[in-house]
Amino acid sequence: MSKIREFIENNSLSFEPGNRNYTCVTLIGYSQHLGLSKEELEEELSNEIDNDPVIQDEIDERWGYCEGNNYKRYWTTKQAKKDWSF
């Protein structure tokens, strides 16, 4: 199982409407922390994207913002380790 898939399952993340933005931003930051590219994250989420194209829109709109604001840094903090299973 990939780290992204394991992270989704271990943290009970949902792509349901109302949760997509939160889930996508979380996964983008975590993916960037892991050193994954946008394309690699999209490949990991291909089934979800096929079922709900809004997920692709979320990734497209937020990838650069998260990267520019160093969201990956959060994942090195004690707070991240307290809040998430990874």
C-alpha positions in Angstrom: 0.0 0.0 0.0 1.3 3.4 -0.9 2.0 6.0 1.8 -0.8 8.2 0.5 -3.3 5.4 0.5 -2.2 4.3 4.0 -2.4 8.0 5.2 -6.0 8.3 3.8 -7.1 5.0 5.5 -5.3 5.6 8.8 -6.8 9.1 9.2 -10.2 8.3 7.8 -10.1 11.0 5.2 -13.2 11.6 3.1 -13.7 13.0 -0.4 -17.4 13.6 0.2 -18.7 17.1 -0.7 -18.0 19.4 2.2 -14.7 17.5 2.9 -12.9 17.6 -0.4 -11.1 20.9 0.1 -9.8 19.9 3.5 -8.8 16.5 2.4 -7.1 17.7 -0.8 -5.1 20.5 1.0 -4.1 18.0 3.7 -2.9 15.5 1.0 -1.2 18.1 -1.0 0.9 19.2 1.9 1.6 15.7 3.0 2.5 14.7 -0.6 4.9 17.6 -0.9 6.5 16.6 2.4 7.1 13.1 0.9 8.6 14.7 -2.2 5.9 13.6 -4.5 5.0 15.5 -7.6 1.5 16.7 -8.5 1.3 14.0 -11.1 2.2 11.3 -8.6 -0.5 12.5 -6.2 -3.0 12.6 -9.1 -2.0 9.0 -10.0 -2.5 7.9 -6.4 -6.0 9.5 -6.4 -6.9 8.4 -10.0 -10.0 6.4 -8.9 -11.3 9.2 -6.7 -10.7 11.8 -9.5 -12.5 9.5 -12.0 -15.5 9.3 -9.7 -15.5 13.0 -8.8 -13.7 15.5 -11.2 -14.0 18.3 -8.5 -11.1 16.6 -6.8 -8.9 17.3 -9.8 -10.0 20.9 -9.7 -9.1 21.1 -6.0 -5.6 19.8 -6.7 -5.1 22.0 -9.7 -6.2 25.1 -7.8 -4.3 24.5 -4.6 -1.1 22.7 -5.5 0.9 25.8 -6.3 -0.5 27.7 -3.3 0.4 25.0 -0.9 3.9 24.7 -2.4 4.4 28.5 -2.3 3.4 28.7 1.3 5.5 25.7 2.3 2.7 23.5 3.6 5.1 20.6 3.6 6.9 22.1 6.6 4.0 21.5 8.9 4.6 17.7 8.5 7.9 18.0 10.3 6.3 19.5 13.4 5.4 17.8 16.7 1.9 19.1 16.2 1.5 17.1 12.9 2.7 14.0 14.6 0.2 14.6 17.4 -2.7 15.3 15.0 -2.1 12.7 12.3 -1.1 9.1 11.9 1.8 8.9 9.5 
